[in-house]
Amino acid sequence: QVQLEESGGGLVQPGGSLRLTCAASRIAFSINTMGWYRQAPGKERELVASITSGGSIKSADSVKGRFTISRDNAKDTVYLQMNSLKPEDTAVYFCLVTTWVMDYQYWGQGTQVTVSS
């Protein structure tokens, strides 16, 4: 059974930092893209940032210059370093993994990030 273990969420003051980690395991096929999405109350889930196995990155305009995505291909792990956090970054953050074969997608269970003073 596929496992995506997310960690690193929590409560932080505006201007603070958090680092999210998502470690994938028990996936039968090689992973292509790993990424982070978020969903705030009453809003649709949106892409935060994604990174391919070759290192190509996509990110939302709202997080550019503040968030950095990276991955360790050997460990099937993706990281999201979030700096200069704002209250509008408050959301549940979900990890998404997509395989090379058949574009199978696997979602993590989500981790809450709350930015508040």
LINQUI-V660351 format. One record per backbone hydrogen bond with DSSP energy under -0.5 kcal/mol. CO is the residue of the C=O (numbers start at 1). NH is the residue of the N-H. If there is no record, write none. Layout:
# LINQUI-V660351
co: [CO,CO]
nh: [NH,NH]
This chain:
# LINQUI-V660351
co: [3,4,4,5,7,10,12,13,15,16,18,20,21,22,22,23,25,26,30,32,33,34,35,36,36,37,38,39,40,46,48,49,50,51,52,56,58,60,60,61,63,63,66,68,70,71,72,72,72,73,76,77,78,79,80,80,81,81,82,85,86,87,91,91,92,93,94,95,96,97,98,98,100,101,104,106,111,112,113,114,114]
nh: [25,6,109,23,21,114,116,16,84,85,82,80,7,24,78,5,3,28,100,53,98,51,96,48,49,94,46,92,43,38,60,36,58,34,55,52,50,63,64,64,66,67,83,81,79,73,75,76,77,76,24,72,22,70,20,82,68,83,18,15,89,90,93,113,39,111,37,108,35,106,32,33,102,104,99,97,93,10,91,12,116]
